[in-house]
């Protein structure tokens, strides 16, 4: 999946350029938070999720390829990983990791080894 991990899949209902900020995010086993930021940069598309109190206010970065569906009416995004897999992902620091190719590679390797 690594080649397609950093791009939105054509079948999920995402329209390039549309805002996903504030959308609720659902793992395969429940809610994980809301979209704080997103990018549809070619080869680096991702979501930054504010997990709120679920994992003590942590932000996580999810490659766009993990998005399995978008419900624009409900403002909900479905992702193809469990809450535990997302919770255990490498920590994301907005000030340090945004646009960091090495961090993106680390995240890609992590999620690639934890298939949905």
N, C-alpha and C positions, 0 to 999 in steps of 0.2 A: 504493500500500500504506500510505501514511502514516496514514490514518484508523484502520486496523486494526493498525498496527505495535505499539501499546502494550497489546495484549490477546492472551491465549492463544486460538489458533484452536480452535473446538469439536471438531475432528476429530483432535486430537493425543493425546488420552488424559490430559489434565491434569484433576485434580479440585481445585477451589478449596479452599484451606486446607491442602492436603497439602504436606509439606516436600520440597523438591528439594535441600536442602543436602547436599553430598558426592557428588552424581550426577556421573558423567563426562560431558563435553560433547564432541560430535563435530561438526566442520565437515564440509562436503561432501567434503573431501580429507584427513581425519585428525583425531586428537585435539587439543583445544586446552586442556584443563584440567578443573577441577572447579568446581561451583557453590559459591561462598563465601556468597552471600546471594541471596535472591529476594524479589520482591514481586508480589502479585496485586491491588494497588490498581487500582481502575477507572480506565482511561485512562492509567495509568503503570506497568503490569506490566512487569517486567524481571528479568533474571538478572545477577548480578555473578559473573564467572568469574575464578578465580585461575589464571593461565596457568602458574604454576610457573616452571621453567627455560626453557620453550619461548620466551618472549619476556622473559626476565630478570626474572621475578617480578612482572610487570605484572598489574594487574587491568583487566578490560574490562567494560563494561556492554552487554548485549544486550537490545534490546526483545523482549518476549515473543512478538510476532508473527513473529519469525524462527525460532521453534521449529517444526520440521516433524514432530517425533514424540518421544514419551517412552516408554521401555521400563522399566516399574517393576520387572520381574523382574531385569533386568540393571543397574538404576540408571544408565541412560544417556539422555542428551538429544541429539537430532539437531537441528542448526540449518542453515538454508538459505543459508549463506554460506561462502566459502572461508577457509582459514587466513590467507591474504594479506589478504583484505578485513577480517578481524577484527583482524589485527596492525596495519593501517594506520588503524584507527578513531581518532577523537580520544581522547587520553589520559583515563583516568578516575582521579580522586583521591577515594577514599571520604570523606575528611573535608571535601572542598570541593564535590563534585558530587552527593552523595546528596540527592535531593529538589529539585534545581535545575532549574526548568522551562526555563530558557535552555539548559542543557546537554542536557536531553532533546530539545529542538528541534534542536540541532546534531547529536546522534546520529541522530535521525530523518531529517534531511536527508541525512546521510552514507550511511546504509544504504538509504534510498529511492533514492539515485542509483547504488547498487551492487546491482542486483537479482540474485537468486540464479540 
